[in-house]
Amino acid sequence: MIITQTTCPLRDCISLYGGGTPSKDKPEYWDGDIPWASVKDLKSASLNLTEDSISALGLTNSASKIVKAGSIVIATRMAVGRVAITECDVAINQDLKAIVCSDKVHVKYLFYFLFSQENNFNKVASGATVKGIKINHIMDMKIPLPPLPEQQKIAAILDAADQLRQKDQQLIDKYNTLSQSLFLDMFGDSVSNPMGWDTDKLGNLITLFGGGTPSKDREEYWNGGVPWATVKDIKSPRLLKTQDSISELGFANSSSKIVKAGSIIIATRMAVGRLAIPEIDVAINQDLKGIVCPCELIREYLFYFLLNQEKYFKKSSSGATVKGIKINHITDLKIPTPPIDLQRKFSNGIDIIETQKQQAHASLQKSEDLFNSLLQRAFKTDLTG
């Protein structure tokens, strides 16, 4: 049943302020007691931990501001529209904005409303290299505004659905940890090579190739039958589908390449070092590289070897705005080459774990579908009726 309810521009029911970054040239401004958040810290609905911290001196001598626990923060640059609720007092940088609710709107209700609008934020985002939105894109939005008790009920329903999908995700995370533990138990640390196996440069053992992007000015190059992957599609170890697709004509008139199902994809820009094994043939853009394994390396062994290079890739990445690594950062890696039978044994163990994980993924998909359905209904229909 569609209900009639008041709508309100967000500017009439919230206040909003931004943050800043202390000078990186002043060591005394950093590694203090104040958590300092940037877009990279918005990994979940709750913000309770930050990678960086600043000192009281750094806060005083910058445009950064403290956001009180229980407030909403939203990214206006890079991961545009991503939102979280702070679980502790935290300072923010210039790519985030803090939202303070008036007595017209319940904070969790507003959070879910903004969460449901991420696609709309992406549509209005602009910028040649890094996309961003303007303050008015937030403040001019109209939010359905039922009475506060109903807002609280809607938020509680969405909380329950969200907790269900979080439990399913936590189970998947446990399987991922189990896979990592199996690798370390069988092969040890791949950097120190405690087993003393022979090593070789990875570039001597693999075939590695890049991709590209068809012209955005040619409509006929897009929305075709060829799945086309970018960094945003590399969200889990298995790549089942892509958000975008290109036509055969677009593929032929670009530098994009096809990564065959069962190969490995690695991100060399933005989410540097992120990996996936596609279960479909997929074209890739310039921020990804395809890796084909030789007979000397079992795919699962190579995949988890690369997964364990996260710190190395992060340390090697460079770029003023968007971080990236060069091809030689991959090809120059020294990889231990354990006996092929041991690699196969590891692969068989991973297959067992993956079977269980796929069942967990199926459960997660159901809980995701339920949450998304409720999220869409929440701001259109009487969810509490």
Buried (B, 14 or more C-beta within 10 A) or exposed (E): EEEEEEEBEBBEBBEBEBBBBBEEEEEEBBEBEBBBBBBBBBEEBEBBEBEBBBBEBBBEBBEBBBBEEBBBBBBBBBBBBBBBBBEBEBBBBBBBBBBBBEEBBBBBBBBBBBBBBBEEBEEBBEEEEEBBBEEEBBBEBEBBBBEEEBBBBBBEBBBEBBEBBBEBBEBBEEBBEBBEEBBEEBBBEBEEBEEEBEEBEBBEBBEBBBBBBBEEEEEEBBEBEBBBBBBBBBEBBEBBEBEBBBBEBBBEBBEBBBBEEEBBBBBBBBBBBBBBBBEBEBBBBBBBBBBBBEEBBBBBBBBBBBBBBEEBBEEBBEEEEEBBBEEEBBBEBEBBBBEEEBBEBBBEBBEEBBEBBEEBBEBBEEBBEBBEEBBEBBBEEBBBE
